[in-house]
C-alpha cells in the first residue's frame, strides 16, 4: 500500500498502525520484502479443509512471533512511542491562529484531527469549531442578541481584532511607527512623545489581513472570520483606516488624519471667524466637501492607494465589530467588564448623538464640534470618552466612542462612502478604484435595498451591510439602526450624525443625496489600501 501522510500540529507525524481500511490518517511503513521461511516439516500439508491433523504450530511455519491481537490493540514500537513522547500539542499553544489551515481534502493543519476518515465535510465542521469564530442571527427573531459560533477560545482572545492598532503611516504606505497601546500621544514604547500633527505621517488604524465567510441557512445568517486560511473563506487584505474623522490641509488640499489645531487644518467649512470662539473649527474634521472632492483630496497624498472612506473597508470594520460584541444594537451601554465566559458585552454607547438640532444649528450651523483625537487616552482600546462642548446651549454631554482606535465610528457627522452607489434601490459596488459619481459603469450590482426608510430588519445577503428590509424594525430589535432612502442615483452616507439619536450606528446609512451634495454636517475618513486591494 502507498505511504500516506497527514499534516498535524505544524509537523508531519507517522502512524505505524497496521490498519489499512482507507484510513487517511494511517501511514503504513514501507518495508522490504520479507524472506520466506524454510519449512522443515509438514511442507506438503493441505489445510484447505480447516483441519490440522498433524498438529502444525506457528513455529513450524516461521510465525512464532505472531499473535491474534486486534488491530485496535496493537502496540506501536518503543522507538516510535519514544519519539512521540517528545512532541507537544501545538494547537493549544497557537493562540494567534496565524498559520495556513489547509484548503485541500485529506489535509488538516494546526490541531487535533477529527475521528475517522478525513473528508471535506469533517474538515469543514472541524475548522469552524476549532479555527474560525463568528456570530449567527435569525432574520425573523425580534432581538438584538447574536449567537456566538465557532471557536469559543477565539471569541475570548479575538485573534483578528486584537491586532488592530494605531500607527503613523507615511505617504508611501510604510508605517513610520506604531503608537502606544494605551496612550496614542506616545510611541509604542509608552515613553517617547508621538507627533500627531501630520509631520510624522497620518494617524491610522491598521486592520490585519484575515479571512471571512458569509452563510445563509433559511432565516439564519452567519459570518465567520479567522486569521488563517480555511476552505471556502475569502481573504480580506490588510488595510488602514483613519483613526479620526478626516481633516483637510488647506495649503495642499490633502485629506488627512491628524491632531492639528492650526489654521492650515481648520475643519468644517473653513470659517475663520470662529477661530477664537467656543465653537471654533480649529482641530475639527473637514466637511462641506463633495464625495468627488474627498476622493481627490485623499489621492493628493500621492497615489490611488489613498482614498476617502470606502464601502469595502466600512464593511470590514462593521463585521469585525459585530463578531466581537455579538450585539446588533451598537448603542447599548459600553461595559469594560467581560461576561462570565470571558466574552465582550454591551456596545459603544449612544455615541455623539441626541443633540437638539436647533441648539446645534445655533452653536455652529451644524458643523463638527468634537475635536480630532479626543479618544487618544484610550490608545488601541475600545471605549467611551465623555465630552461637553464649551458653550453648548443646553450643556449637552456626549459619549465619544472609539472602536479599537477608530474614533467616532458612528454619530457626530455623516461620512461620505466611496465605491458604492444606490440607483433606485439597486446597490452597485465598484469593480476597481476607477470610481464614478454619476454612472454605474464599472460597478457590479450586489443586491437591492428596501425602497423605503426605517429601522433595519434584515441585510442584503452575502455580507452586504445595506438593508434588504426595513419594515418591522425598531430601535431595540433586529439591527437597531436606520436606513434613509430616496429613489434616483444616490451616494451612501454612513453612520448618522449628532442629531440622529437612536437611529445612528455602524449600520446606519443614508441614500438621499447625489454624490455631488455638500453640507456642513457631511465629512469622510481617510483610507490607505495595500497593493493587494488595488
C-alpha positions as CSV (number, residue, x, y, z in Angstrom):
1,X,0.0,0.0,0.0
2,X,1.3,3.5,-0.8
3,X,2.6,5.6,2.0
4,X,0.1,8.2,3.3
5,X,0.7,11.3,5.3
6,X,-1.4,13.9,7.2
7,X,-0.3,17.3,8.5
8,X,-1.0,17.8,12.2
9,X,0.2,20.3,14.8
10,X,2.5,22.1,12.3
11,X,4.7,19.0,11.6
12,X,4.3,15.6,9.9
13,X,3.7,12.6,12.1
14,X,3.7,8.9,11.0
15,X,1.2,6.4,12.3
16,X,2.5,2.9,12.3
17,X,-0.8,1.1,12.8
18,X,-1.4,-1.8,10.5
19,X,-5.0,-0.9,9.8
20,X,-5.3,-0.3,6.1
21,X,-9.1,0.2,5.6
22,X,-8.9,3.6,3.8
23,X,-7.9,5.5,7.0
24,X,-6.4,8.7,5.6
25,X,-4.5,9.3,8.9
26,X,-2.8,6.0,8.9
27,X,0.6,5.6,7.3
28,X,1.8,2.1,6.5
29,X,5.5,1.9,6.6
30,X,7.4,0.8,3.5
31,X,9.0,-2.5,4.3
32,X,11.5,-4.6,2.5
33,X,10.2,-7.9,1.0
34,X,10.3,-10.5,3.9
35,X,12.4,-13.6,3.5
36,X,10.4,-16.9,3.0
37,X,11.0,-19.3,5.9
38,X,12.3,-22.8,5.2
39,X,9.7,-25.4,6.3
40,X,11.4,-28.3,8.0
41,X,8.2,-30.4,8.2
42,X,4.6,-30.5,7.1
43,X,5.6,-28.8,3.8
44,X,3.3,-31.0,1.9
45,X,0.2,-30.4,4.1
46,X,-3.0,-29.1,2.7
47,X,-5.2,-27.4,5.3
48,X,-7.9,-26.1,3.0
49,X,-10.5,-28.1,4.9
50,X,-9.7,-26.1,8.1
51,X,-8.3,-29.2,9.9
52,X,-4.8,-29.6,11.4
53,X,-4.3,-33.4,11.5
54,X,-0.5,-33.2,12.2
55,X,-0.7,-30.6,15.0
56,X,1.2,-27.9,13.0
57,X,2.2,-25.0,15.1
58,X,3.0,-21.4,14.1
59,X,6.7,-22.1,15.0
60,X,6.7,-24.9,12.4
61,X,5.9,-22.3,9.7
62,X,8.1,-19.4,10.9
63,X,5.3,-17.4,12.5
64,X,6.3,-17.8,16.1
65,X,6.2,-14.0,16.8
66,X,2.6,-13.6,15.5
67,X,-0.4,-13.4,17.9
68,X,-4.1,-12.6,17.4
69,X,-4.1,-9.1,18.9
70,X,-6.8,-7.0,17.4
71,X,-5.7,-4.1,15.2
72,X,-7.1,-1.6,17.7
73,X,-4.9,-3.0,20.5
74,X,-1.7,-3.5,18.5
75,X,1.1,-1.6,20.2
76,X,3.4,0.8,18.4
77,X,7.2,0.3,18.7
78,X,9.2,1.5,21.6
79,X,11.2,3.8,19.3
80,X,8.0,5.3,17.8
81,X,6.5,5.9,21.2
82,X,9.7,7.5,22.5
83,X,9.7,9.9,19.5
84,X,6.0,10.8,20.0
85,X,6.6,11.5,23.7
86,X,8.9,14.4,22.8
87,X,6.1,16.1,20.8
88,X,3.8,18.9,22.1
89,X,0.3,19.6,21.0
90,X,0.8,22.9,19.2
91,X,-3.0,23.5,18.9
92,X,-3.3,24.7,22.4
93,X,-0.2,26.9,22.0
94,X,-1.2,28.6,18.7
95,X,-3.4,31.3,20.1
96,X,-2.5,33.7,17.3
97,X,-4.0,31.3,14.7
98,X,-1.7,32.8,12.1
99,X,-0.9,29.8,10.0
100,X,-2.3,28.3,6.8
101,X,-5.0,25.9,7.9
102,X,-5.3,24.0,4.6
103,X,-7.6,24.0,1.7
104,X,-7.4,20.5,0.3
105,X,-9.3,17.4,1.2
106,X,-7.3,14.9,3.2
107,X,-5.4,17.8,4.8
108,X,-5.7,19.2,8.3
109,X,-3.4,21.8,9.9
110,X,-2.9,23.1,13.4
111,X,-4.7,20.8,15.8
112,X,-6.1,17.5,16.7
113,X,-7.8,15.9,13.7
114,X,-11.4,14.7,13.9
115,X,-12.0,11.0,14.4
116,X,-12.4,8.7,11.4
117,X,-11.6,9.3,7.8
118,X,-11.0,12.9,6.8
119,X,-13.3,14.3,4.2
120,X,-14.1,17.8,3.1
121,X,-17.2,17.6,5.3
122,X,-15.5,17.0,8.6
123,X,-12.6,19.3,7.7
124,X,-15.3,22.0,7.2
125,X,-17.0,21.2,10.5
126,X,-13.7,20.9,12.4
127,X,-12.2,24.1,11.1
128,X,-15.4,26.0,12.0
129,X,-15.4,24.8,15.6
130,X,-11.6,25.0,16.1
131,X,-10.2,27.7,13.9
132,X,-13.0,30.2,12.9
133,X,-15.2,32.3,15.1
134,X,-18.2,34.3,14.3
135,X,-21.9,35.1,15.0
136,X,-25.3,33.9,13.9
137,X,-28.6,35.6,13.9
138,X,-32.2,34.9,12.8
139,X,-33.7,37.5,10.4
140,X,-37.2,36.7,11.8
141,X,-36.3,36.9,15.5
142,X,-37.0,40.3,17.0
143,X,-34.0,40.5,19.2
144,X,-30.6,42.3,19.0
145,X,-28.7,39.4,20.6
146,X,-26.5,37.3,18.3
147,X,-25.2,33.8,18.9
148,X,-21.5,33.2,19.1
149,X,-20.4,30.3,17.0
150,X,-17.1,28.6,16.2
151,X,-14.1,28.6,18.5
152,X,-15.1,30.0,21.9
153,X,-11.5,30.4,22.8
154,X,-11.1,32.7,19.8
155,X,-14.1,34.7,21.0
156,X,-12.1,35.3,24.2
157,X,-8.8,36.1,22.6
158,X,-10.1,37.8,19.4
159,X,-7.1,36.9,17.3
160,X,-8.1,39.2,14.4
161,X,-9.5,42.3,16.3
162,X,-6.6,42.2,18.8
163,X,-4.1,43.0,16.0
164,X,-5.8,46.3,15.2
165,X,-3.6,49.2,16.3
166,X,-2.9,52.9,15.7
167,X,0.2,53.9,13.8
168,X,1.8,56.8,11.9
169,X,1.6,56.0,8.2
170,X,3.8,57.7,5.6
171,X,2.5,58.7,2.2
172,X,4.4,55.8,0.6
173,X,2.3,53.4,2.7
174,X,5.0,52.4,5.2
175,X,4.5,52.5,8.9
176,X,6.7,55.2,10.4
177,X,6.0,53.9,13.9
178,X,3.2,52.4,16.0
179,X,1.6,54.2,18.9
180,X,1.3,53.1,22.5
181,X,-1.4,50.5,23.0
182,X,-2.7,52.6,26.0
183,X,-2.0,56.2,25.0
184,X,-1.9,57.4,21.5
185,X,0.1,60.5,22.4
186,X,3.1,58.2,22.9
187,X,5.1,56.0,20.7
188,X,5.0,52.2,21.1
189,X,7.5,52.3,23.9
190,X,4.9,54.3,26.0
191,X,7.6,56.9,26.9
192,X,8.6,58.9,23.7
193,X,6.1,61.5,22.6
194,X,4.4,60.9,19.3
195,X,3.9,63.6,16.7
196,X,0.3,63.5,15.6
197,X,0.1,66.8,13.7
198,X,1.0,65.3,10.3
199,X,4.7,65.8,10.5
200,X,5.4,62.1,11.1
201,X,2.6,60.8,9.0
202,X,-1.1,60.1,9.1
203,X,-2.7,58.7,12.3
204,X,-4.2,55.5,11.1
205,X,-5.6,52.2,12.4
206,X,-4.0,49.1,10.9
207,X,-6.6,46.4,10.1
208,X,-4.9,43.0,9.7
209,X,-5.3,40.6,6.9
210,X,-7.8,37.9,7.7
211,X,-10.3,35.5,6.2
212,X,-14.1,35.7,6.2
213,X,-17.2,33.7,5.1
214,X,-20.9,34.5,5.0
215,X,-23.6,31.9,5.1
216,X,-27.4,31.8,4.9
217,X,-29.5,28.8,6.1
218,X,-33.2,29.5,5.9
219,X,-33.8,32.6,8.1
220,X,-30.5,32.2,9.8
221,X,-27.5,34.2,8.6
222,X,-23.9,34.0,9.9
223,X,-20.4,35.4,9.5
224,X,-17.2,33.7,10.5
225,X,-13.7,35.0,10.5
226,X,-10.2,33.7,11.0
227,X,-6.7,35.0,10.6
228,X,-5.7,31.8,8.8
229,X,-6.9,30.4,5.5
230,X,-9.8,28.0,5.7
231,X,-11.6,26.1,2.9
232,X,-14.3,28.4,1.4
233,X,-13.2,31.6,3.2
234,X,-12.4,34.8,1.3
235,X,-9.2,36.8,2.0
236,X,-9.7,40.3,3.4
237,X,-6.4,42.1,2.7
238,X,-4.7,44.4,5.2
239,X,-5.8,48.0,5.1
240,X,-5.5,51.2,7.1
241,X,-8.4,53.5,8.2
242,X,-8.1,57.0,9.6
243,X,-8.1,56.9,13.4
244,X,-10.0,60.2,13.3
245,X,-12.7,61.7,11.0
246,X,-10.8,63.3,8.1
247,X,-9.2,66.7,8.2
248,X,-8.1,68.8,5.2
249,X,-4.7,70.5,4.9
250,X,-5.9,73.8,3.3
251,X,-2.5,74.7,1.8
252,X,-2.1,71.4,-0.1
253,X,-5.7,70.1,-0.5
254,X,-4.6,66.8,1.0
255,X,-7.0,64.8,3.1
256,X,-5.5,64.0,6.5
257,X,-6.0,62.1,9.7
258,X,-4.2,64.2,12.3
259,X,-4.5,66.2,15.5
260,X,-3.7,69.7,14.4
261,X,-5.3,72.9,15.6
262,X,-3.5,75.3,13.2
263,X,-5.4,77.3,10.6
264,X,-3.9,75.1,7.9
265,X,-6.1,72.3,9.2
266,X,-9.2,74.3,10.1
267,X,-12.2,72.0,9.8
268,X,-15.9,72.3,8.9
269,X,-16.4,74.8,6.1
270,X,-13.1,76.6,6.9
271,X,-14.8,79.5,8.6
272,X,-12.0,81.6,10.2
273,X,-14.5,83.9,12.0
274,X,-14.9,81.4,14.9
275,X,-11.2,80.7,15.5
276,X,-11.1,82.4,18.9
277,X,-14.7,81.4,19.9
278,X,-16.1,78.4,21.8
279,X,-17.4,77.0,18.5
280,X,-14.1,77.1,16.8
281,X,-13.5,74.8,13.8
282,X,-9.7,74.6,14.5
283,X,-8.8,70.9,15.1
284,X,-12.2,69.7,13.9
285,X,-13.0,67.4,10.9
286,X,-13.4,68.8,7.4
287,X,-16.9,69.0,6.0
288,X,-18.9,70.8,3.2
289,X,-17.0,68.7,0.6
290,X,-18.5,66.5,-2.1
291,X,-17.6,62.8,-2.4
292,X,-15.7,63.5,-5.6
293,X,-13.5,66.1,-3.9
294,X,-13.0,63.9,-0.8
295,X,-11.7,61.2,-3.1
296,X,-9.4,63.6,-5.0
297,X,-8.1,65.2,-1.8
298,X,-7.2,61.8,-0.5
299,X,-5.4,60.8,-3.7
300,X,-3.4,64.1,-3.5
301,X,-1.3,62.2,-1.0
302,X,0.4,60.6,-4.0
303,X,-1.5,57.5,-5.2
304,X,-4.8,55.7,-5.6
305,X,-3.9,53.7,-2.6
306,X,-5.2,56.7,-0.7
307,X,-8.9,57.2,-0.8
308,X,-11.8,58.6,1.2
309,X,-13.9,56.1,3.3
310,X,-14.5,53.0,1.1
311,X,-17.5,50.8,1.3
312,X,-15.4,47.6,1.5
313,X,-13.4,49.0,4.4
314,X,-16.5,50.1,6.2
315,X,-17.9,46.6,5.7
316,X,-14.7,45.1,7.2
317,X,-15.0,47.2,10.3
318,X,-18.7,46.5,10.6
319,X,-18.3,42.7,10.7
320,X,-15.2,42.9,13.0
321,X,-17.3,44.8,15.5
322,X,-20.3,42.6,15.4
323,X,-18.3,39.4,15.7
324,X,-16.6,40.8,18.7
325,X,-19.7,42.1,20.6
326,X,-22.4,39.8,19.3
327,X,-24.9,42.5,19.9
328,X,-26.8,44.2,17.0
329,X,-27.6,47.3,19.0
330,X,-24.3,49.1,19.0
331,X,-25.7,51.9,21.1
332,X,-26.0,49.5,24.0
333,X,-24.1,51.0,27.0
334,X,-20.4,50.4,27.0
335,X,-19.1,47.9,29.5
336,X,-15.4,47.2,30.2
337,X,-16.3,44.1,32.1
338,X,-16.3,40.7,30.3
339,X,-19.1,38.1,30.7
340,X,-18.6,35.2,33.0
341,X,-17.5,33.2,29.9
342,X,-14.8,35.8,29.1
343,X,-16.6,37.5,26.1
344,X,-17.1,41.1,25.3
345,X,-20.5,42.5,26.2
346,X,-22.6,45.7,25.7
347,X,-21.9,48.1,22.9
348,X,-20.2,51.5,22.4
349,X,-22.9,53.7,23.9
350,X,-25.1,56.3,22.4
351,X,-22.1,58.0,20.6
352,X,-22.2,61.6,19.6
353,X,-25.9,61.6,19.0
354,X,-29.0,63.0,20.6
355,X,-28.2,66.7,20.0
356,X,-31.1,69.1,19.7
357,X,-30.8,70.2,16.1
358,X,-31.9,73.7,16.9
359,X,-29.2,74.0,19.5
360,X,-26.6,72.5,17.2
361,X,-27.6,74.9,14.4
362,X,-27.4,77.9,16.8
363,X,-24.0,76.7,18.1
364,X,-22.1,76.4,14.8
365,X,-24.5,75.8,11.9
366,X,-24.5,72.0,12.4
367,X,-20.8,71.8,11.8
368,X,-18.5,69.4,13.6
369,X,-17.8,70.2,17.2
370,X,-15.8,67.2,18.6
371,X,-12.1,67.7,18.2
372,X,-10.0,65.1,16.4
373,X,-8.0,62.9,18.8
374,X,-10.3,63.3,21.9
375,X,-10.0,59.5,22.4
376,X,-6.2,59.4,22.4
377,X,-6.1,58.4,26.0
378,X,-7.8,55.1,25.1
379,X,-5.0,54.0,22.8
380,X,-6.0,50.9,20.8
381,X,-8.7,50.0,23.3
382,X,-12.5,50.4,22.7
383,X,-14.3,52.7,25.0
384,X,-16.0,56.0,25.5
385,X,-14.8,59.5,26.4
386,X,-17.3,61.9,27.9
387,X,-17.3,65.4,26.4
388,X,-19.3,68.5,27.0
389,X,-18.6,71.1,24.2
390,X,-17.7,74.5,25.7
391,X,-20.6,76.9,25.2
392,X,-23.2,74.3,24.0
393,X,-26.6,75.9,24.6
394,X,-28.0,73.2,26.9
395,X,-24.7,71.9,28.3
396,X,-25.3,68.6,26.5
397,X,-22.9,65.8,27.4
398,X,-21.8,63.4,24.6
399,X,-20.3,60.0,24.7
400,X,-17.5,59.9,22.2
401,X,-16.8,56.2,21.2
402,X,-13.7,54.6,19.8
403,X,-13.7,51.1,18.4
404,X,-10.1,49.7,18.7
405,X,-8.7,53.1,17.8
406,X,-11.3,54.2,15.3
407,X,-12.8,57.4,16.8
408,X,-16.5,58.2,16.2
409,X,-17.2,55.2,14.0
410,X,-20.8,56.4,14.1
411,X,-22.6,59.6,15.1
412,X,-21.2,63.2,15.1
413,X,-21.1,63.8,11.3
414,X,-22.2,61.7,8.3
415,X,-19.3,60.2,6.4
416,X,-19.3,60.0,2.6
417,X,-18.6,56.4,1.5
418,X,-16.9,55.7,-1.9
419,X,-17.0,52.7,-4.1
420,X,-20.8,52.2,-3.8
421,X,-23.8,53.8,-5.4
422,X,-27.5,53.1,-4.9
423,X,-29.7,53.6,-8.0
424,X,-33.4,53.5,-7.1
425,X,-32.7,50.7,-4.6
426,X,-30.2,48.7,-6.7
427,X,-26.8,48.6,-4.9
428,X,-23.7,48.8,-7.1
429,X,-20.2,48.2,-5.8
430,X,-17.1,49.4,-7.7
431,X,-15.0,46.8,-9.6
432,X,-11.9,48.9,-9.3
433,X,-10.7,52.2,-7.9
434,X,-12.0,53.9,-11.1
435,X,-15.0,55.4,-9.3
436,X,-17.9,57.2,-10.8
437,X,-20.3,59.8,-9.2
438,X,-22.9,59.7,-11.9
439,X,-22.8,56.2,-13.5
440,X,-22.8,52.5,-12.6
441,X,-20.4,51.6,-15.4
442,X,-17.5,49.7,-13.9
443,X,-19.7,48.6,-10.9
444,X,-21.4,45.3,-10.1
445,X,-24.9,45.0,-8.7
446,X,-24.8,43.2,-5.4
447,X,-28.5,43.4,-4.3
448,X,-31.5,45.7,-3.8
449,X,-32.4,47.7,-0.7
450,X,-35.8,48.2,0.8
451,X,-37.3,51.1,-1.2
452,X,-38.4,52.9,1.9
453,X,-36.7,54.2,5.0
454,X,-36.9,52.9,8.5
455,X,-35.1,50.8,11.2
456,X,-33.2,47.9,9.6
457,X,-34.7,44.4,10.0
458,X,-32.5,42.5,7.5
459,X,-29.4,43.0,5.4
460,X,-28.7,42.0,1.8
461,X,-27.3,38.5,1.7
462,X,-23.6,37.7,1.3
463,X,-22.3,40.2,3.9
464,X,-23.6,43.4,2.3
465,X,-24.4,46.0,5.0
466,X,-27.2,47.8,3.3
467,X,-30.7,46.7,4.2
468,X,-33.0,44.4,2.3
469,X,-35.9,45.0,4.7
470,X,-36.8,47.9,7.0
471,X,-40.4,47.1,7.9
472,X,-40.9,45.7,11.4
473,X,-37.6,47.0,12.7
474,X,-37.1,49.3,15.7
475,X,-34.5,50.9,17.9
476,X,-34.4,47.9,20.1
477,X,-35.0,45.0,17.8
478,X,-33.0,43.5,14.9
479,X,-30.2,45.8,13.7
480,X,-31.5,48.9,15.6
481,X,-30.0,51.4,13.1
482,X,-31.9,53.3,10.5
483,X,-31.8,53.5,6.7
484,X,-32.8,56.6,4.8
485,X,-34.0,56.2,1.2
486,X,-34.9,58.2,-1.9
487,X,-35.2,57.0,-5.5
488,X,-32.7,58.0,-8.1
489,X,-28.9,57.8,-8.4
490,X,-27.6,58.3,-4.9
491,X,-24.3,58.1,-2.9
492,X,-24.1,56.5,0.5
493,X,-23.5,58.4,3.7
494,X,-22.6,56.3,6.7
495,X,-23.0,56.3,10.5
496,X,-25.5,59.1,11.2
497,X,-24.9,62.5,12.9
498,X,-25.2,64.2,16.2
499,X,-28.9,65.0,15.5
500,X,-29.9,61.4,14.7
501,X,-30.3,59.9,18.1
502,X,-31.1,56.2,18.3
503,X,-31.2,55.9,14.5
504,X,-27.4,56.3,14.3
505,X,-24.9,53.4,14.4
506,X,-22.5,51.2,12.5
507,X,-25.3,50.1,10.1
508,X,-27.0,53.5,9.7
509,X,-26.9,54.6,6.0
510,X,-28.4,57.5,4.1
511,X,-29.1,57.3,0.4
512,X,-31.0,60.6,0.0
513,X,-28.3,62.7,-1.8
514,X,-26.4,62.7,-5.1
515,X,-22.6,62.3,-4.5
516,X,-22.1,66.0,-5.5
517,X,-24.0,67.3,-2.5
518,X,-22.1,69.1,0.2
519,X,-23.1,70.0,3.8
520,X,-21.6,71.3,7.0
521,X,-22.5,68.0,8.5
522,X,-21.0,65.7,5.8
523,X,-17.4,64.6,6.2
524,X,-15.5,61.4,5.4
525,X,-12.5,59.4,6.6
526,X,-9.0,58.7,5.2
527,X,-8.2,55.2,3.9
528,X,-5.0,53.6,2.7
529,X,-5.2,50.4,0.6
530,X,-2.4,47.9,0.4
531,X,-1.3,46.9,-3.1
532,X,-3.3,43.7,-2.9
533,X,-6.5,45.7,-2.8
534,X,-5.7,47.9,-5.7
